[in-house]
Amino acid sequence: MNPLIVAAEGQPNPVLPHPAEIVIGLVAFLLLFFIIKKFVTPRFEAMYAERAAKIEGGIEKAEQAQVEAQRALEQYKAQLAEARAEAARIRDDARMEGEQIVTELRAKAQEESARIVAQGQTQLETQRAQIVAELRGELGRLAIDLAERVVGESLEDEVRRRGTVDRFLADLDGTSAPAVK
């Protein structure tokens, strides 16, 4: 016997297993190895590959989502810039329209003012002519009364009276015209 297997007193070495146990252990190990190799390892490999695919797919999806988010951000920025430009254009258009409206209102106000002034002048001219006519009539009556007193004869004849009044007024206009202007 092998001195390593047998102990000093004739008893088997407790540290080393019995050769039959080694053979049975080796067969059990090989059987277990075969089962693990044949059935368990492919399942682990499939699960590992599936999980790796999911992770890689998730990473790819995340990258695609990031690319789409970047595109959406760029599109949003472009739309925002376009909206700002549109707002600036609308503000400028509104400002120009406001200025145009103010200009039109000023022109209308000036036209209305000119019309009112012209109407006032026309009314003044009409009133002036009316007052002049009234004053001429009154002045004519006063002149006839004065002439009757001075001459001492009655100026009741209408034709003579008119002629006298017209002459007096013509003389009066001739003398007062330079002073009025």
C-alpha positions in Angstrom: 0.0 0.0 0.0 0.8 3.5 -0.5 2.2 5.1 2.5 0.3 8.3 1.9 -3.0 6.4 2.0 -2.4 4.4 5.1 -1.7 6.1 8.4 1.0 5.0 10.8 -1.2 2.8 12.8 -2.8 0.9 9.9 -5.8 3.1 9.6 -6.7 4.9 6.4 -5.5 8.6 6.1 -8.4 10.8 7.1 -7.1 13.6 4.8 -7.1 11.6 1.6 -10.4 10.2 0.3 -10.9 6.5 -0.5 -10.1 5.6 -4.2 -13.7 4.4 -4.7 -15.0 7.8 -3.5 -12.7 9.5 -5.9 -14.1 7.5 -8.8 -17.7 8.0 -7.7 -17.0 11.7 -7.1 -15.4 12.0 -10.6 -18.3 10.3 -12.3 -20.8 12.5 -10.4 -18.7 15.5 -11.3 -18.6 14.6 -15.0 -22.3 13.9 -15.0 -23.1 17.2 -13.3 -20.6 18.9 -15.7 -22.4 17.3 -18.7 -25.9 18.4 -17.5 -24.7 21.9 -16.8 -22.9 22.1 -20.1 -25.8 20.6 -22.0 -28.8 22.3 -20.4 -27.9 25.1 -17.9 -25.2 26.9 -19.8 -27.2 27.4 -23.0 -30.1 28.8 -20.9 -27.7 31.1 -19.1 -26.1 32.1 -22.4 -29.6 32.7 -24.0 -30.6 34.8 -21.0 -27.3 36.6 -21.1 -27.7 37.3 -24.8 -31.3 38.4 -24.3 -30.3 40.7 -21.5 -27.4 42.1 -23.5 -29.7 42.6 -26.5 -32.2 44.4 -24.3 -29.5 46.6 -22.8 -28.0 47.3 -26.3 -31.5 47.9 -27.6 -32.2 50.2 -24.7 -29.0 52.0 -25.4 -29.9 52.3 -29.0 -33.4 53.5 -28.2 -32.0 56.0 -25.7 -29.6 57.2 -28.4 -32.4 57.5 -30.9 -34.6 59.3 -28.4 -31.7 61.6 -27.7 -31.2 62.2 -31.4 -35.0 62.8 -31.8 -35.0 65.1 -28.8 -32.1 67.0 -30.3 -33.9 67.3 -33.6 -37.1 68.4 -31.8 -35.0 71.0 -29.8 -33.5 72.3 -33.0 -36.9 72.4 -34.7 -38.3 74.2 -31.6 -35.5 76.7 -31.7 -36.1 77.3 -35.4 -39.8 77.8 -34.8 -39.1 80.1 -31.9 -36.8 82.2 -34.0 -39.4 82.2 -36.8 -42.1 83.2 -34.3 -39.8 86.0 -32.9 -39.2 87.3 -36.4 -42.9 87.1 -37.2 -43.7 89.0 -34.0 -41.1 91.7 -34.8 -42.6 92.0 -38.3 -46.1 92.2 -36.9 -44.9 94.9 -34.4 -43.3 96.8 -37.2 -46.4 96.5 -39.4 -48.6 97.6 -36.5 -46.3 100.6 -35.8 -46.4 101.6 -39.5 -50.2 101.2 -39.5 -50.4 103.3 -36.4 -48.3 106.0 -37.9 -50.4 105.9 -41.1 -53.6 106.1 -39.0 -52.2 109.0 -37.1 -51.2 110.7 -40.3 -54.6 110.1 -41.8 -56.4 111.4 -38.7 -54.2 114.5 -38.7 -55.0 115.1 -42.4 -58.7 114.6 -41.7 -58.5 116.9 -38.7 -56.7 119.6 -40.8 -59.3 119.2 -43.5 -62.1 119.4 -41.0 -60.4 122.4 -39.4 -60.0 124.1 -42.8 -63.7 123.3 -43.7 -64.8 124.8 -40.3 -62.7 127.9 -40.8 -63.9 128.3 -44.4 -67.5 127.9 -43.2 -66.9 130.4 -40.4 -65.4 132.8 -42.9 -68.4 132.3 -45.2 -70.8 133.0 -42.3 -68.8 136.1 -41.4 -68.9 137.3 -44.9 -72.6 136.7 -45.0 -73.2 138.4 -41.7 -70.9 141.3 -42.8 -72.9 141.7 -46.0 -76.1 141.6 -44.0 -74.9 144.1 -41.5 -73.6 146.4 -44.2 -77.0 146.2 -45.9 -78.8 147.0 -42.7 -76.4 149.8 -41.9 -76.9 151.2 -45.4 -80.6 151.1 -45.0 -80.4 152.7 -41.6 -77.8 155.2 -42.8 -80.0 156.0 -45.7 -83.0 156.7 -43.5 -80.8 158.9 -41.3 -79.4 160.7 -44.3 -82.9 161.3 -45.7 -84.1 162.6 -42.3 -81.0 164.8 -42.1 -81.4 166.0 -45.7 -85.1 166.8 -45.1 -84.2 168.9 -42.1 -81.3 170.6 -43.9 -83.2 171.2 -47.2 -86.5 171.6 -45.6 -88.4 169.7 -48.2 -89.9 166.3 -48.0 -88.1 163.5 -49.9 -91.1 161.3 -50.1 -90.8 160.6 -53.7 -89.3 157.1 -53.8 -87.2 157.6 -56.9 -85.6 160.8 -55.6 -85.1 159.3 -52.2 -83.3 156.3 -53.7 -81.1 158.4 -55.9 -80.2 160.6 -52.9 -79.4 157.7 -50.7 -77.3 155.9 -53.4 -75.3 159.1 -54.1 -74.8 159.7 -50.4 -73.6 156.1 -49.9 -71.4 156.2 -52.9 -69.8 159.4 -51.5 -69.5 157.7 -48.2 -67.9 154.6 -49.7 -65.5 156.7 -51.7 -64.3 158.5 -48.6 -64.3 155.6 -46.2 -62.9 152.8 -48.5 -59.3 153.8 -48.1 -59.7 154.0 -44.3 -61.3 150.5 -44.0 -58.5 148.7 -45.9 
